[in-house]
Amino acid sequence: MKSTNPFISVIIPTFNSENFIEETLLSVFKQTYQNFEVIVSDDGSSDQTIKKVKNLHTKFPQIKLTILQNKHSGPGENRNKGVAKSSGEWISFLDSDDLWKENKLQLTSEVIEKKQFDLVCHHEYMIDGNKKTLLDHKKKHLKNLHPFISLLRSNSLSPSATTLKKKTFLKVGGFDKNLPSAQDFDLWLRLAQLRDFKIYHMEKPLGEYIVREGSISSNPLKRLRCMLIIAQKYKEGIQEYSRSPLLETLRYKGLAYSVAGRQLLFRKQFFSGIRFFLMGQLLWPRFDWPIKVLKGLYRRYFMS
């Protein structure tokens, strides 16, 4: 007898998401693929998030929806609670302010059924105000390196673009609830250390990643602290999979400081931005980066 369980469980973590949760949910409810469930895992919102979720669901009663109202425990633990309540064989994550194309689950399910992979990720557009940029995740995948080192150097995965086997997610223990930022990157690194772990990159943009001020990922210093914790956490992995562990660590930390510095400069926090950017360049010089940062600053402050 064929199982009636949904094949894909869509996990949407929310926290005071009343201004955008309806649009996000609509992008899921209107999917052309129908064998899925939605789990909204709320992290103790104090606004109208839950009310808006319930109201919208009345217009789509055919969708299997579960709402979890949790005590505030952070995004990692909130996602874990959503997965714990899921019944699908595969898990798709979607942040509460991101959007999917209506055929995202259809095309993803077709890849899952035809190919033997543990994780599927597609391209997406990054929407930052009026600017729309294609995020070509496959281009970041360094196929000549071990998956762990490839991800460490160039993260080719994104939460709202990723679908993975539930049993594989549970095998590595889910998201690290102690990390306030970069929990997704930490998860990818643990997955990449599994034997024969396989990633498939779909070369189609099937979603939109929305950049919003005030989000966890938009806090450069918090993310930098977590990235440095991750460097220490995976010290043994770097030694095992890299031919030059010291250089690998310098590269990783240098890029982490440089990225944080660039983000701070773009937020007009010039003293901290210059300091962290210079630290990054000292650890791992990238001679093209200063020019790119200057061009970015010019576009933001003189051409906008």
GIGIZI-V401848 format. One record per run of one state. SS is the DSSP state (a for helix, b for strand, c for the rest). FROM is the first residue (numbers start at 1). LEN is the number of residues. Records with the same first field share a line. If there is no record, write none. Layout:
SS=FROM-LEN + FROM-LEN
This chain:
c=1-7 + 15-6 + 30-6 + 43-6 + 58-6 + 70-5 + 85-5 + 94-5 + 101-3 + 115-4 + 129-2 + 136-1 + 141-6 + 154-5 + 172-11 + 193-6 + 211-5 + 219-1 + 234-1 + 242-3 + 267-3 + 284-5 + 303-2
b=8-7 + 36-7 + 64-6 + 90-4 + 99-2 + 119-10 + 131-5 + 162-4 + 199-12
a=21-9 + 49-9 + 75-10 + 104-11 + 137-4 + 147-7 + 159-3 + 166-6 + 183-10 + 216-3 + 220-14 + 235-7 + 245-22 + 270-14 + 289-14
